[in-house]
C-alpha cells in the first residue's frame, strides 16, 4: 500500500517538529504548513527551511484565508495538527475549527489527527476550573470533526517526559531538584510518561492503520507506567543520592492555586487530575480504542531510566 501524503499544521512547535521528523523517517511525503503570520519570527523560518533541507515540502496557507487552507489540504491524504493547547505557551485549540471546515470542503482526507496528545478529553468532563477549558475546547473540535464525518484518530499521549520526567514531576521547573522533592499525596498514583519522539513515532504509525480508524489510541507502554515515587527512585539510583521527600496533601495542593496567574491555575488543575485522581490509568481501554505499544511492538520506546540519564551532569 502506498504511504499517505501528510500535512503537518503547527510543524514548528514542540510536538510539530517531532511529527515532521517522524513522518519523513517513516517514508511519507511530508508537507509543512507555512503561515504568513510567522512575520519576523526567524526561529520558525529557520526551522521550516531545515525541514525543506530534510525533504519536506512547504505549503503556504493562512487560517485567515479559507481558500488557501482548502488548497493545502487537497495536496495530501492525512492532516496532523499540533497547534499548542497549553496556556504558558500559546493556546490555539479552537483555531482548528477553521481547519476542520477546510478538510470538510476539500473532501479528500483519509485521516485527521487533531491537536490532542495529552489526557483523553472525553474522560475529563468532571475536570476542575479553569483547567477544564483545554478539555472542553478539544471536545468542541471533536464534535465538529465527527459531525463533518471526517475520518479521525485521537492520540492520547499522557505526560510528556520533557515536562514531567526531567523535573521529577515538579511544578514550575524543567530540571531535577537538588535536595528536596515534592510528592503529590503519597506519590503512589500510577502515571504514564512518554518520550516525545516516541509519541511522534506512534502517531505516524497510526495514520495508515485501519485498526486505528475513528478510534482513540492511548500511548501506555507498560514499562513507562510508573508512580511518582518510582520515578524519583530511578533518579536517586542514577544519581547515587537520596532526596528529602515532602508530601503535599490534596487540599494544600488545590489551595496553592490562590494567587496564581491563569496559566498557573490551569497547570495545578491538570497536575491534580494526573497525580491525585490518577486520570491517566484509572480506566480500562475500551472497545473504541487501542493501545499503541500493543499495536506496534516493533517500536523500541524510551524507558524513563534512559531519559533521566540525559539529565545527569
The 8 nearest C-alpha neighbors of each residue, nearest first, counted from 0:
[[1, 2, 3, 207, 208, 209, 27, 4],
 [2, 0, 3, 4, 27, 207, 26, 28],
 [1, 3, 27, 0, 4, 207, 26, 28],
 [4, 2, 76, 5, 27, 1, 77, 207],
 [3, 5, 75, 28, 76, 27, 29, 77],
 [4, 6, 77, 29, 75, 78, 30, 76],
 [5, 7, 30, 78, 31, 29, 79, 77],
 [8, 6, 31, 79, 10, 80, 78, 30],
 [7, 9, 80, 32, 10, 81, 79, 31],
 [10, 8, 82, 81, 15, 11, 12, 80],
 [9, 11, 15, 16, 8, 12, 7, 31],
 [10, 12, 16, 9, 15, 43, 46, 47],
 [13, 11, 15, 10, 14, 9, 16, 82],
 [12, 14, 15, 16, 11, 17, 83, 10],
 [15, 13, 17, 12, 16, 81, 18, 195],
 [16, 14, 10, 12, 18, 81, 17, 9],
 [15, 17, 10, 19, 11, 18, 14, 12],
 [18, 16, 20, 14, 15, 19, 199, 196],
 [17, 19, 199, 15, 21, 20, 16, 22],
 [20, 18, 22, 16, 17, 21, 15, 23],
 [19, 21, 17, 23, 18, 22, 24, 16],
 [22, 20, 24, 18, 23, 200, 19, 199],
 [21, 23, 19, 25, 27, 24, 20, 18],
 [22, 24, 26, 20, 25, 27, 21, 19],
 [25, 23, 21, 26, 22, 20, 27, 19],
 [26, 24, 22, 23, 27, 21, 203, 204],
 [25, 27, 23, 24, 22, 28, 2, 29],
 [28, 26, 23, 22, 29, 4, 2, 25],
 [29, 27, 4, 5, 26, 30, 23, 55],
 [30, 28, 5, 55, 27, 6, 4, 56],
 [29, 31, 6, 56, 57, 55, 5, 7],
 [32, 30, 7, 57, 6, 10, 58, 56],
 [31, 33, 58, 8, 59, 57, 34, 7],
 [34, 32, 59, 58, 57, 60, 31, 35],
 [33, 35, 36, 61, 60, 59, 37, 32],
 [36, 34, 37, 38, 61, 33, 60, 59],
 [35, 37, 38, 34, 61, 33, 39, 40],
 [38, 36, 35, 40, 34, 39, 43, 44],
 [39, 37, 36, 40, 35, 41, 34, 44],
 [38, 40, 41, 37, 44, 42, 36, 43],
 [41, 39, 37, 42, 43, 38, 44, 45],
 [40, 42, 44, 43, 39, 45, 38, 37],
 [43, 41, 45, 44, 40, 46, 47, 39],
 [44, 42, 46, 45, 41, 40, 11, 47],
 [43, 45, 41, 47, 46, 42, 48, 40],
 [46, 44, 48, 42, 47, 43, 41, 49],
 [45, 47, 49, 43, 44, 48, 42, 50],
 [48, 46, 44, 50, 49, 45, 43, 51],
 [47, 49, 51, 45, 50, 46, 44, 52],
 [48, 50, 46, 52, 51, 47, 45, 53],
 [51, 49, 53, 47, 55, 48, 52, 46],
 [50, 52, 55, 48, 54, 49, 53, 56],
 [51, 53, 49, 50, 54, 48, 55, 47],
 [54, 52, 50, 51, 55, 49, 23, 20],
 [53, 55, 51, 52, 50, 56, 23, 29],
 [56, 54, 51, 29, 50, 30, 53, 57],
 [57, 55, 30, 51, 31, 29, 58, 54],
 [56, 58, 31, 30, 32, 33, 55, 59],
 [57, 59, 32, 33, 31, 71, 30, 56],
 [60, 58, 33, 34, 32, 57, 61, 71],
 [59, 61, 67, 68, 34, 33, 32, 58],
 [62, 60, 64, 63, 34, 68, 67, 35],
 [61, 63, 64, 65, 97, 68, 60, 98],
 [62, 64, 61, 65, 97, 60, 67, 68],
 [65, 63, 61, 62, 67, 66, 68, 60],
 [64, 66, 68, 67, 63, 69, 62, 101],
 [67, 65, 69, 68, 64, 70, 101, 60],
 [66, 68, 60, 70, 69, 65, 64, 71],
 [69, 67, 71, 65, 60, 70, 66, 101],
 [70, 68, 101, 66, 72, 71, 67, 105],
 [71, 69, 67, 73, 68, 72, 66, 74],
 [70, 72, 68, 69, 73, 74, 67, 58],
 [71, 73, 69, 74, 70, 75, 68, 102],
 [74, 72, 70, 71, 75, 105, 69, 107],
 [73, 75, 72, 71, 70, 76, 4, 6],
 [76, 74, 4, 73, 5, 77, 72, 6],
 [77, 75, 108, 4, 109, 3, 5, 107],
 [76, 78, 5, 110, 108, 111, 75, 109],
 [79, 77, 6, 111, 5, 7, 112, 80],
 [80, 78, 112, 7, 111, 113, 6, 8],
 [79, 81, 8, 113, 114, 82, 7, 112],
 [82, 80, 114, 9, 15, 8, 14, 83],
 [83, 81, 9, 80, 114, 91, 84, 92],
 [84, 82, 90, 85, 91, 89, 81, 92],
 [83, 85, 90, 92, 91, 82, 86, 133],
 [86, 84, 90, 83, 87, 88, 89, 133],
 [85, 87, 262, 88, 90, 89, 84, 265],
 [86, 88, 262, 85, 89, 263, 90, 266],
 [89, 87, 86, 85, 90, 83, 84, 262],
 [90, 88, 83, 86, 91, 85, 87, 84],
 [89, 91, 84, 86, 83, 85, 92, 88],
 [90, 92, 94, 93, 83, 84, 82, 89],
 [91, 93, 94, 84, 95, 90, 136, 137],
 [94, 92, 95, 96, 91, 136, 140, 137],
 [93, 95, 96, 91, 92, 97, 98, 62],
 [94, 96, 98, 93, 97, 92, 99, 140],
 [95, 97, 99, 98, 94, 93, 140, 100],
 [98, 96, 100, 95, 99, 94, 101, 62],
 [97, 99, 95, 101, 96, 100, 102, 68],
 [98, 100, 96, 102, 97, 101, 103, 95],
 [101, 99, 97, 103, 98, 102, 104, 96],
 [100, 102, 69, 98, 104, 103, 99, 68],
 [103, 101, 99, 105, 104, 100, 106, 98],
 [102, 104, 100, 106, 101, 105, 99, 147],
 [103, 105, 101, 106, 102, 100, 69, 99],
 [106, 104, 102, 69, 103, 107, 73, 101],
 [107, 105, 103, 104, 108, 102, 73, 149],
 [108, 106, 105, 109, 73, 76, 102, 75],
 [107, 109, 76, 110, 77, 106, 102, 111],
 [108, 110, 76, 77, 150, 107, 111, 149],
 [111, 109, 150, 77, 151, 108, 206, 78],
 [112, 110, 151, 78, 77, 79, 113, 150],
 [111, 113, 79, 152, 151, 153, 80, 78],
 [114, 112, 80, 115, 79, 111, 153, 81],
 [113, 115, 81, 80, 82, 116, 112, 92],
 [114, 116, 117, 113, 154, 155, 153, 137],
 [117, 115, 156, 155, 154, 114, 157, 118],
 [118, 116, 157, 156, 155, 115, 119, 158],
 [119, 117, 157, 155, 120, 279, 156, 116],
 [118, 120, 121, 155, 122, 117, 123, 115],
 [121, 119, 134, 123, 122, 118, 138, 137],
 [122, 120, 119, 123, 124, 138, 134, 118],
 [123, 121, 120, 119, 124, 125, 278, 118],
 [124, 122, 120, 126, 125, 121, 134, 119],
 [123, 125, 126, 122, 121, 120, 134, 135],
 [124, 126, 123, 127, 122, 131, 128, 272],
 [127, 125, 131, 123, 124, 128, 130, 272],
 [128, 126, 131, 130, 129, 268, 125, 269],
 [129, 127, 130, 131, 126, 268, 132, 265],
 [128, 130, 131, 265, 132, 127, 264, 268],
 [131, 129, 265, 128, 268, 132, 127, 133],
 [130, 132, 126, 134, 133, 128, 129, 127],
 [133, 131, 135, 130, 134, 136, 129, 128],
 [134, 132, 131, 136, 135, 130, 137, 84],
 [133, 135, 120, 137, 131, 136, 132, 138],
 [136, 134, 132, 138, 137, 133, 131, 139],
 [135, 137, 139, 138, 133, 134, 132, 93],
 [138, 136, 134, 140, 139, 135, 141, 133],
 [137, 139, 141, 135, 140, 136, 142, 134],
 [140, 138, 136, 142, 137, 141, 135, 143],
 [139, 141, 137, 143, 138, 142, 96, 144],
 [142, 140, 138, 144, 143, 139, 145, 137],
 [141, 143, 139, 145, 140, 144, 146, 138],
 [142, 144, 140, 146, 141, 145, 147, 139],
 [145, 143, 141, 147, 142, 149, 146, 140],
 [144, 146, 148, 142, 147, 143, 149, 141],
 [145, 147, 143, 148, 144, 142, 149, 141],
 [146, 148, 144, 145, 149, 143, 103, 99],
 [149, 147, 145, 146, 150, 144, 103, 143],
 [148, 150, 147, 144, 145, 151, 103, 111],
 [151, 149, 110, 213, 109, 111, 148, 212],
 [152, 150, 111, 213, 110, 112, 212, 149],
 [151, 153, 112, 214, 213, 215, 212, 211],
 [154, 152, 215, 112, 216, 214, 155, 151],
 [153, 155, 216, 116, 215, 156, 115, 217],
 [156, 154, 217, 116, 117, 119, 118, 157],
 [155, 157, 116, 117, 218, 154, 217, 198],
 [156, 158, 117, 118, 155, 191, 192, 159],
 [159, 157, 192, 193, 191, 160, 163, 156],
 [158, 160, 193, 161, 162, 195, 163, 192],
 [159, 161, 164, 163, 194, 193, 162, 192],
 [162, 160, 159, 163, 164, 165, 173, 194],
 [161, 163, 160, 159, 173, 164, 166, 165],
 [162, 164, 168, 160, 161, 166, 159, 167],
 [165, 163, 160, 167, 166, 168, 161, 162],
 [164, 166, 174, 167, 175, 307, 161, 163],
 [165, 167, 175, 174, 173, 168, 164, 169],
 [168, 166, 164, 165, 169, 175, 231, 163],
 [169, 167, 163, 166, 164, 170, 162, 227],
 [170, 168, 166, 167, 172, 171, 181, 163],
 [171, 169, 172, 168, 267, 266, 166, 173],
 [170, 172, 169, 173, 263, 266, 166, 168],
 [173, 171, 174, 170, 169, 166, 175, 162],
 [172, 174, 166, 162, 165, 175, 171, 161],
 [173, 175, 166, 165, 172, 176, 310, 167],
 [174, 176, 166, 165, 167, 177, 173, 310],
 [177, 175, 178, 180, 179, 174, 166, 167],
 [176, 178, 179, 175, 242, 180, 174, 243],
 [179, 177, 242, 176, 243, 180, 241, 244],
 [180, 178, 243, 242, 244, 176, 177, 181],
 [179, 181, 244, 243, 245, 176, 242, 182],
 [182, 180, 245, 246, 244, 183, 169, 247],
 [183, 181, 246, 186, 245, 184, 247, 244],
 [182, 184, 186, 247, 246, 274, 185, 181],
 [185, 183, 248, 247, 186, 246, 182, 249],
 [184, 186, 187, 183, 246, 182, 188, 247],
 [187, 185, 227, 183, 228, 182, 184, 188],
 [186, 188, 226, 185, 228, 227, 189, 184],
 [187, 189, 226, 277, 186, 274, 190, 275],
 [190, 188, 226, 225, 224, 280, 277, 187],
 [189, 191, 225, 224, 226, 279, 188, 192],
 [192, 190, 224, 223, 157, 158, 219, 225],
 [191, 193, 158, 223, 160, 159, 190, 157],
 [194, 192, 159, 160, 158, 195, 191, 198],
 [193, 195, 160, 197, 196, 159, 301, 198],
 [194, 196, 198, 197, 159, 193, 199, 160],
 [197, 195, 199, 198, 194, 17, 200, 21],
 [198, 196, 200, 199, 195, 194, 300, 201],
 [197, 199, 195, 201, 196, 200, 202, 156],
 [198, 200, 18, 202, 196, 197, 201, 17],
 [201, 199, 197, 203, 21, 202, 198, 204],
 [200, 202, 204, 198, 203, 199, 197, 205],
 [203, 201, 199, 205, 204, 200, 198, 154],
 [202, 204, 205, 200, 201, 206, 22, 199],
 [205, 203, 201, 202, 206, 200, 207, 208],
 [204, 206, 208, 202, 203, 207, 211, 201],
 [205, 207, 203, 208, 204, 110, 202, 77],
 [208, 206, 205, 209, 3, 204, 2, 203],
 [207, 209, 205, 210, 206, 211, 212, 204],
 [210, 208, 212, 211, 207, 205, 206, 213],
 [211, 209, 208, 212, 289, 214, 205, 294],
 [212, 210, 214, 209, 208, 205, 152, 213],
 [211, 213, 209, 214, 210, 152, 151, 150],
 [214, 212, 151, 152, 150, 211, 215, 153],
 [215, 213, 288, 211, 152, 212, 287, 216],
 [214, 216, 153, 288, 152, 154, 217, 289],
 [217, 215, 289, 154, 290, 288, 155, 153],
 [218, 216, 155, 290, 219, 291, 289, 154],
 [219, 217, 156, 291, 290, 155, 220, 216],
 [218, 220, 217, 221, 191, 290, 292, 224],
 [221, 219, 292, 223, 222, 218, 224, 291],
 [222, 220, 223, 224, 219, 292, 191, 225],
 [221, 223, 224, 220, 302, 225, 303, 219],
 [224, 222, 221, 220, 192, 191, 225, 302],
 [223, 225, 191, 190, 221, 222, 189, 192],
 [226, 224, 189, 190, 223, 229, 191, 230],
 [225, 227, 189, 187, 229, 188, 228, 190],
 [226, 228, 230, 186, 229, 231, 187, 225],
 [229, 227, 231, 186, 226, 230, 232, 187],
 [230, 228, 232, 226, 227, 231, 225, 233],
 [229, 231, 227, 233, 228, 232, 226, 225],
 [230, 232, 228, 234, 233, 229, 167, 235],
 [233, 231, 235, 229, 234, 230, 236, 228],
 [232, 234, 236, 230, 231, 235, 237, 304],
 [235, 233, 231, 237, 232, 236, 238, 230],
 [234, 236, 232, 238, 240, 237, 233, 241],
 [235, 237, 239, 233, 234, 238, 232, 240],
 [238, 236, 234, 235, 239, 233, 308, 311],
 [237, 239, 235, 240, 236, 234, 311, 241],
 [238, 240, 236, 235, 237, 241, 234, 233],
 [241, 239, 235, 238, 242, 236, 237, 234],
 [242, 240, 235, 243, 239, 178, 236, 232],
 [241, 243, 178, 179, 244, 180, 240, 235],
 [242, 244, 179, 180, 178, 245, 241, 181],
 [245, 243, 180, 179, 181, 242, 182, 246],
 [244, 246, 181, 182, 180, 247, 243, 179],
 [245, 247, 182, 184, 181, 183, 244, 248],
 [248, 246, 183, 184, 182, 252, 251, 245],
 [247, 249, 184, 251, 250, 252, 246, 183],
 [248, 250, 252, 251, 253, 184, 247, 275],
 [249, 251, 253, 248, 252, 254, 247, 255],
 [252, 250, 254, 248, 253, 249, 255, 247],
 [251, 253, 249, 255, 254, 250, 248, 247],
 [252, 254, 250, 255, 251, 256, 249, 267],
 [255, 253, 251, 256, 252, 257, 250, 249],
 [254, 256, 252, 253, 257, 251, 259, 258],
 [257, 255, 264, 254, 259, 253, 258, 267],
 [258, 256, 255, 259, 254, 264, 253, 260],
 [257, 259, 256, 260, 255, 264, 263, 261],
 [260, 258, 256, 257, 263, 264, 261, 255],
 [259, 261, 263, 262, 264, 258, 256, 257],
 [260, 262, 264, 263, 265, 259, 129, 86],
 [263, 261, 86, 265, 264, 87, 260, 266],
 [264, 262, 266, 260, 261, 265, 259, 267],
 [263, 265, 267, 261, 256, 266, 262, 259],
 [266, 264, 130, 262, 268, 263, 129, 267],
 [265, 267, 263, 269, 264, 268, 270, 262],
 [268, 266, 270, 264, 269, 265, 271, 263],
 [269, 267, 271, 265, 130, 266, 270, 264],
 [268, 270, 266, 272, 271, 267, 130, 273],
 [271, 269, 273, 267, 272, 268, 274, 266],
 [270, 272, 268, 275, 269, 273, 274, 267],
 [271, 273, 276, 269, 270, 278, 275, 274],
 [274, 272, 277, 270, 278, 271, 276, 275],
 [273, 275, 271, 277, 270, 272, 276, 188],
 [276, 274, 271, 277, 272, 273, 183, 184],
 [275, 277, 272, 278, 273, 274, 271, 188],
 [278, 276, 273, 274, 279, 275, 281, 188],
 [277, 279, 273, 276, 281, 272, 280, 282],
 [280, 278, 277, 190, 281, 273, 157, 191],
 [279, 281, 282, 278, 277, 189, 190, 191],
 [282, 280, 278, 277, 279, 283, 276, 189],
 [283, 281, 280, 284, 279, 278, 285, 277],
 [284, 282, 285, 281, 280, 286, 288, 279],
 [283, 285, 288, 282, 289, 286, 290, 217],
 [286, 284, 288, 287, 283, 289, 282, 215],
 [285, 287, 288, 284, 289, 214, 283, 215],
 [288, 286, 214, 285, 215, 289, 213, 284],
 [287, 289, 215, 214, 286, 285, 216, 284],
 [288, 290, 216, 217, 291, 215, 211, 284],
 [289, 291, 217, 216, 293, 218, 292, 219],
 [290, 292, 294, 218, 293, 295, 217, 216],
 [293, 291, 295, 220, 296, 294, 290, 219],
 [292, 294, 291, 295, 290, 296, 220, 289],
 [295, 293, 291, 292, 296, 290, 289, 210],
 [294, 296, 292, 297, 293, 298, 291, 201],
 [297, 295, 298, 292, 293, 294, 299, 291],
 [296, 298, 295, 299, 292, 294, 300, 293],
 [299, 297, 296, 300, 295, 292, 201, 200],
 [300, 298, 297, 301, 296, 197, 292, 302],
 [299, 301, 298, 197, 302, 220, 194, 292],
 [300, 302, 194, 303, 305, 299, 306, 197],
 [303, 301, 305, 304, 223, 300, 306, 222],
 [302, 304, 306, 305, 307, 301, 223, 164],
 [305, 303, 307, 306, 302, 308, 233, 234],
 [306, 304, 308, 303, 307, 302, 301, 309],
 [305, 307, 303, 304, 308, 309, 302, 301],
 [308, 306, 304, 309, 310, 305, 303, 165],
 [307, 309, 305, 310, 311, 306, 304, 237],
 [310, 308, 307, 311, 306, 305, 312, 165],
 [311, 309, 308, 307, 312, 165, 306, 175],
 [310, 312, 308, 309, 307, 238, 237, 234],
 [311, 310, 309, 308, 238, 307, 237, 175]]
